[in-house]
Amino acid sequence: MKKCWCEKFGRNPQDPCCPEFYAQYGTIGRYPSGNYLSFYEVFRKGTEISLEEDQTIVLQPGYLYLIDYVFLATTGSQQRLQILPYINQQPGLLYSVFSISGNEDNVSAAASFTTNAAWDEAAQLEFRVTAGNESGTVTADLQGAVSVTPLIRKRE
């Protein structure tokens, strides 16, 4: 079976388009608004993506990465939920998701983005949750996953 488009079109699988590693990290817990999410490893192939101190996903250099995340939270009715990725301790505002629970207690948040933050040196990825409304913040019962896949390898 051909693993990537390089092989499908007769190109060398060592070309920049064929990295062979990926990882998924899960979370489940009660998170007060403003906290960073803690993760556990669901699966991982290779060593280029790793989890450091439960909150930081480390991306090894030399790749463009695809980050996918999906979360479900119970916050109470009429509550807002924001998931904000931090890349190298900087908020990735363009990659955040903002959802409202409406009349139900549950709210979901999902997004995908690419990052070249690890193109030249290792990058750190973290996720922060904010929950509440104009009356104040709340604790979110949250579960979900973050998947990390390299899309292309940097040419040497």
C-alpha positions in Angstrom: 0.0 0.0 0.0 1.3 3.4 -0.9 1.6 5.6 2.2 1.7 9.2 0.8 1.1 11.1 -2.4 4.9 11.0 -3.2 4.8 7.2 -3.6 1.4 7.3 -5.4 2.9 9.5 -8.1 6.2 7.7 -8.3 8.3 10.1 -6.3 10.9 9.0 -3.7 9.3 8.4 -0.3 12.3 10.2 1.3 11.2 13.5 -0.5 10.0 16.2 1.8 6.3 15.2 1.6 6.6 11.8 3.3 7.2 12.1 7.1 6.1 8.9 8.9 5.2 10.0 12.4 2.1 11.4 14.1 0.5 11.6 17.5 -2.8 12.1 19.3 -3.3 13.4 22.9 -6.4 13.3 24.9 -7.8 15.2 27.9 -10.6 14.8 30.4 -11.1 16.8 33.5 -12.5 19.8 35.3 -10.8 23.0 34.2 -11.3 26.4 35.9 -11.5 29.2 33.4 -8.0 30.4 32.4 -6.2 27.1 32.9 -4.1 25.2 30.5 -5.3 21.7 29.5 -3.4 18.6 30.7 -3.0 15.7 28.2 -2.3 12.0 28.1 -1.0 10.1 25.1 -3.6 8.3 23.1 -1.2 7.1 20.4 2.1 8.1 18.9 4.3 6.9 16.1 7.9 8.1 16.1 9.7 10.5 18.5 9.3 13.8 16.6 6.2 14.7 18.6 6.1 14.3 22.3 4.3 15.4 25.5 6.2 17.3 28.1 4.9 17.7 31.7 1.3 16.9 30.6 0.5 20.3 29.2 3.1 20.9 26.5 3.1 19.2 23.1 6.6 19.5 21.6 7.0 19.6 17.8 10.5 18.8 16.6 12.0 21.1 14.0 12.0 20.7 10.2 8.3 20.3 9.5 5.0 22.0 8.7 2.5 20.5 11.1 -1.3 20.1 10.9 -3.0 20.5 14.3 -6.6 19.2 14.7 -8.5 19.5 17.9 -12.0 18.7 19.1 -13.4 19.3 22.6 -16.8 18.8 24.3 -17.5 20.6 27.6 -20.2 20.9 30.1 -20.3 24.5 31.3 -24.0 25.2 32.2 -26.5 27.1 30.1 -25.7 30.4 28.4 -22.0 30.0 28.9 -19.1 30.8 26.5 -16.2 28.5 25.9 -13.0 29.5 24.2 -10.1 27.1 23.4 -7.0 29.1 22.6 -3.8 27.4 21.3 -0.5 28.8 22.5 2.5 28.3 20.2 5.8 29.0 21.9 4.0 30.7 24.8 2.3 33.1 22.3 -1.5 33.0 21.9 -2.6 31.7 18.5 -5.6 34.0 18.2 -6.3 33.0 14.6 -6.6 29.3 15.7 -8.9 29.7 18.6 -12.5 28.6 18.8 -15.3 30.3 20.6 -18.7 28.6 21.3 -21.8 29.2 23.3 -23.8 26.6 25.2 -27.2 28.1 24.5 -30.0 26.7 26.7 -28.2 23.4 27.1 -25.3 22.7 29.4 -23.0 21.3 26.7 -20.8 23.1 24.2 -18.3 21.8 21.6 -15.3 23.4 20.0 -13.3 22.0 17.1 -10.7 23.5 14.7 -7.7 22.7 12.5 -4.7 24.8 11.6 -1.2 24.5 10.1 1.9 25.9 11.7 5.4 26.4 10.6 6.5 27.4 14.1 8.8 24.3 14.2 10.3 24.9 10.7 13.7 25.9 12.1 13.6 25.0 15.8 11.4 22.9 18.1 8.1 24.4 19.0 5.8 24.1 22.0 2.0 23.8 21.7 -0.4 24.3 24.6 -4.1 24.9 24.9 -5.9 27.2 27.3 -9.6 27.1 28.2 -11.8 30.1 29.1 -15.4 29.6 30.2 -18.1 31.8 31.6 -20.2 34.8 30.7 -20.6 38.5 31.6 -21.5 37.4 35.2 -18.2 35.6 35.7 -16.1 32.5 35.0 -17.1 28.9 35.5 -15.3 25.5 35.6 -15.6 23.4 32.5 -16.0 19.6 32.6 -14.0 19.0 29.4 -12.9 16.1 27.3 -11.4 15.9 23.8 -8.3 15.3 21.8 -5.5 17.0 19.8 -4.1 15.3 16.8 -0.7 16.3 15.3 0.4 15.3 11.8 3.4 16.6 9.9 2.4 17.7 6.4 5.8 18.3 4.8 9.4 18.1 5.6 11.8 21.0 5.2 14.3 20.5 2.4 17.9 20.4 3.5 
